[in-house]
């Protein structure tokens, strides 16, 4: 839609809704430092999922993790392909893949039965039973977009306004899931608070919400 993120050109700019994959993988390694293999389930037929998976590979390499992939074609494949990761991974990551999210309950069941941490890209789905979710709040995302609209209404040209990414993230943790995993909840919460402090020191605004 735009020629360049810094110089969009034409009459289009905006705030991207690309999920912050690098931050999600970084957070996983921060709170589960012993993790070596990260599993992911996605539909290789979804273009967005392919892009996200490529970003996950880069992020894993940067954080000393190996990405173990399981691909699906339909939601009916999700349970068996998630099961195929058991014994091979230390945690499982689910992005915003439509096929997998539509069958998220089956992923959650496998993870809970086998005591595998489940990390999601969409905080709004955390309470279904996942462990952690780091992503953006769509309301705050809209406010950020509104600020950009205000600049345009004051006379700036969209072509000259760089495309932005979400500048405020939400980190949600599911206390009940931590108990299922046998994680010391108080100590884990303290680790998450330290992570949030570290992110803020890097000028990344993260809000911690404990469910």
KEDOVEX-830156 format. One line per 3 residues: number of its first residue (from 1); their letters; for each residue x, y, z of C-alpha. Coordinates in nm, 4 decimals. Last residue first. Layout:
N
NUM) a) X:Y:Z ~ ...
END
This chain:
211
211) xxx) -0.5658:-1.2293:3.5300 ~ -0.2521:-1.0242:3.5787 ~ -0.2180:-0.7188:3.3546
208) xxx) 0.1245:-0.5657:3.2854 ~ 0.1357:-0.2520:3.0713 ~ 0.4329:-0.2180:2.8376
205) xxx) 0.5708:0.1114:2.7032 ~ 0.8921:0.0519:2.5098 ~ 1.1370:0.3362:2.5769
202) xxx) 1.4263:0.0922:2.6387 ~ 1.4062:0.1614:3.0143 ~ 1.0363:0.0849:2.9757
199) xxx) 1.1229:-0.2590:2.8453 ~ 1.3489:-0.3293:3.1426 ~ 1.0790:-0.2213:3.3858
196) xxx) 0.8267:-0.4501:3.2128 ~ 1.0716:-0.7396:3.2368 ~ 1.1240:-0.6705:3.6074
193) xxx) 0.7485:-0.6821:3.6606 ~ 0.7371:-1.0129:3.4737 ~ 1.0066:-1.1564:3.7007
190) xxx) 0.8112:-1.0458:4.0089 ~ 0.5022:-1.2154:3.8674 ~ 0.7022:-1.5353:3.8246
187) xxx) 0.8231:-1.5275:4.1852 ~ 0.4679:-1.4864:4.3170 ~ 0.3242:-1.7529:4.0832
184) xxx) 0.5739:-2.0314:4.1515 ~ 0.5121:-2.2317:3.8330 ~ 0.3489:-2.5741:3.8564
181) xxx) 0.2180:-2.5551:3.5007 ~ -0.1410:-2.5729:3.6247 ~ -0.0622:-2.2955:3.8746
178) xxx) 0.0750:-2.0778:3.5955 ~ -0.2435:-2.1452:3.4003 ~ -0.4569:-2.0146:3.6845
175) xxx) -0.2445:-1.6993:3.7066 ~ -0.2947:-1.6112:3.3393 ~ -0.0490:-1.3376:3.2442
172) xxx) -0.1167:-1.0401:3.0194 ~ 0.1424:-0.8102:2.8660 ~ -0.0079:-0.5093:2.6872
169) xxx) 0.1926:-0.3024:2.4399 ~ 0.2007:0.0694:2.3655 ~ 0.3904:0.2061:2.0652
166) xxx) 0.2037:0.0052:1.8003 ~ 0.3818:0.0544:1.4686 ~ 0.4014:0.3733:1.2639
163) xxx) 0.4018:0.4511:0.8921 ~ 0.6060:0.7642:0.8344 ~ 0.4174:1.0904:0.7666
160) xxx) 0.5310:1.2681:0.4479 ~ 0.2886:1.1035:0.2048 ~ 0.0045:1.1594:0.4517
157) xxx) 0.0537:1.5359:0.4049 ~ 0.0505:1.7542:0.7151 ~ -0.2195:2.0207:0.7261
154) xxx) -0.3767:2.0223:1.0710 ~ -0.6229:1.7536:0.9602 ~ -0.3255:1.5335:0.8745
151) xxx) -0.1752:1.5756:1.2213 ~ -0.5124:1.4954:1.3787 ~ -0.5328:1.1762:1.1738
148) xxx) -0.1961:1.0675:1.3158 ~ -0.3171:1.1228:1.6699 ~ -0.6273:0.9204:1.5839
145) xxx) -0.4092:0.6306:1.4715 ~ -0.2453:0.6259:1.8146 ~ -0.5897:0.6362:1.9745
142) xxx) -0.6992:0.3447:1.7564 ~ -0.4022:0.1362:1.8680 ~ -0.4864:0.2269:2.2263
139) xxx) -0.8320:0.0768:2.1692 ~ -0.6854:-0.2199:1.9835 ~ -0.4612:-0.3042:2.2801
136) xxx) -0.1344:-0.4368:2.1489 ~ 0.0416:-0.7647:2.1975 ~ 0.1989:-0.9860:2.4577
133) xxx) 0.0120:-1.2914:2.5804 ~ 0.1068:-1.5335:2.8536 ~ -0.0025:-1.8728:2.9861
130) xxx) -0.2987:-1.9743:2.7703 ~ -0.6357:-2.0854:2.9078 ~ -0.9237:-1.9176:2.7262
127) xxx) -0.8308:-1.6131:2.9316 ~ -0.5507:-1.5224:2.6942 ~ -0.7661:-1.4618:2.3853
124) xxx) -0.7815:-1.0807:2.4111 ~ -0.4030:-1.0663:2.4625 ~ -0.3382:-1.1645:2.0992
121) xxx) 0.0147:-1.2836:2.0189 ~ -0.0144:-1.5897:2.2408 ~ 0.2407:-1.7831:2.4476
118) xxx) 0.1581:-2.1320:2.5736 ~ 0.3743:-2.2849:2.8474 ~ 0.3783:-2.6678:2.8252
115) xxx) 0.2334:-2.8686:3.1134 ~ 0.1488:-3.1739:2.8981 ~ -0.2250:-3.1678:2.9708
112) xxx) -0.2279:-2.7869:2.9811 ~ -0.0446:-2.7513:2.6509 ~ -0.2561:-3.0146:2.4759
109) xxx) -0.5790:-2.8586:2.6020 ~ -0.4683:-2.5066:2.5067 ~ -0.3916:-2.6137:2.1510
106) xxx) -0.7368:-2.7724:2.1249 ~ -0.9004:-2.4576:2.2623 ~ -0.7234:-2.2491:1.9992
103) xxx) -0.9205:-2.4044:1.7143 ~ -1.0224:-2.0773:1.5446 ~ -0.6879:-1.9329:1.6569
100) xxx) -0.5093:-2.1996:1.4545 ~ -0.6882:-2.1216:1.1284 ~ -0.6763:-1.7440:1.1723
97) xxx) -0.3022:-1.7244:1.2450 ~ -0.2574:-1.4328:1.4882 ~ 0.0542:-1.5891:1.6407
94) xxx) 0.0624:-1.9038:1.8518 ~ 0.3840:-1.9830:2.0393 ~ 0.4516:-2.3124:2.2160
91) xxx) 0.7007:-2.3711:2.4969 ~ 0.9836:-2.6100:2.5868 ~ 0.9606:-2.8070:2.2630
88) xxx) 1.0259:-3.1566:2.1282 ~ 0.8463:-3.3773:2.3791 ~ 0.5083:-3.2604:2.2580
85) xxx) 0.5328:-3.0912:1.9171 ~ 0.3333:-3.3622:1.7374 ~ 0.0425:-3.2964:1.9749
82) xxx) 0.0087:-2.9518:1.8228 ~ -0.0143:-3.1148:1.4811 ~ -0.2793:-3.3585:1.6034
79) xxx) -0.4957:-3.0880:1.7588 ~ -0.4604:-2.8306:1.4810 ~ -0.5422:-3.0501:1.1838
76) xxx) -0.9206:-3.0048:1.2053 ~ -0.8663:-2.6288:1.1909 ~ -0.7525:-2.6722:0.8316
73) xxx) -0.4236:-2.6843:0.6415 ~ -0.1833:-2.7165:0.9322 ~ 0.1899:-2.6640:0.9795
70) xxx) 0.4027:-2.7681:1.2756 ~ 0.7284:-2.5783:1.3204 ~ 1.0131:-2.6129:1.5711
67) xxx) 1.1921:-2.2801:1.6132 ~ 1.5337:-2.3114:1.7790 ~ 1.6135:-2.0520:2.0433
64) xxx) 1.9243:-1.8457:2.1174 ~ 1.7480:-1.5105:2.1339 ~ 1.8582:-1.3718:1.7962
61) xxx) 1.7924:-1.7064:1.6278 ~ 1.4468:-1.7135:1.7777 ~ 1.3717:-1.3597:1.6592
58) xxx) 1.4793:-1.4397:1.3030 ~ 1.2700:-1.7563:1.2959 ~ 0.9736:-1.5699:1.4467
55) xxx) 0.9960:-1.3064:1.1725 ~ 0.9780:-1.5808:0.9103 ~ 0.6779:-1.7268:1.0926
52) xxx) 0.5016:-1.3915:1.0919 ~ 0.5514:-1.3540:0.7170 ~ 0.4259:-1.7068:0.6555
49) xxx) 0.1296:-1.6417:0.8824 ~ 0.0362:-1.3294:0.6894 ~ 0.0397:-1.5270:0.3652
46) xxx) -0.1950:-1.7929:0.4997 ~ -0.1415:-2.1265:0.3244 ~ 0.1359:-2.2234:0.5647
43) xxx) -0.1282:-2.2456:0.8369 ~ 0.0436:-2.2172:1.1735 ~ 0.1598:-2.4062:1.4812
40) xxx) 0.4723:-2.2967:1.6657 ~ 0.7172:-2.4711:1.8943 ~ 1.0043:-2.2993:2.0737
37) xxx) 1.3130:-2.5023:2.1582 ~ 1.5822:-2.3908:2.4029 ~ 1.3904:-2.2681:2.7063
34) xxx) 1.5961:-2.2296:3.0253 ~ 1.5476:-1.8519:3.0254 ~ 1.1692:-1.8862:3.0599
31) xxx) 1.0741:-1.5317:3.1606 ~ 1.3280:-1.3540:2.9415 ~ 1.3199:-1.6118:2.6632
28) xxx) 0.9433:-1.5693:2.6272 ~ 0.9723:-1.1901:2.6395 ~ 1.2253:-1.1897:2.3540
25) xxx) 0.9963:-1.4137:2.1504 ~ 0.7051:-1.1751:2.2003 ~ 0.9166:-0.8635:2.1428
22) xxx) 1.0440:-0.9965:1.8097 ~ 0.6934:-1.0989:1.7041 ~ 0.5425:-0.7535:1.7563
19) xxx) 0.2125:-0.8237:1.5740 ~ 0.1747:-0.6196:1.2557 ~ -0.1242:-0.3892:1.3068
16) xxx) 0.0439:-0.1042:1.1197 ~ -0.0438:0.2541:1.2044 ~ -0.1251:0.4761:0.9079
13) xxx) -0.0135:0.6289:0.5796 ~ -0.1771:0.6739:0.2399 ~ -0.2124:0.9637:-0.0044
10) xxx) 0.0788:0.8969:-0.2358 ~ 0.4213:0.8626:-0.0791 ~ 0.4865:0.6407:0.2216
7) xxx) 0.8249:0.7957:0.3119 ~ 0.9461:0.6165:0.6256 ~ 0.7552:0.2939:0.5616
4) xxx) 0.8363:0.3018:0.1900 ~ 0.6286:0.2679:-0.1247 ~ 0.2955:0.2322:0.0538
1) x) 0.0000:0.0000:0.0000
END
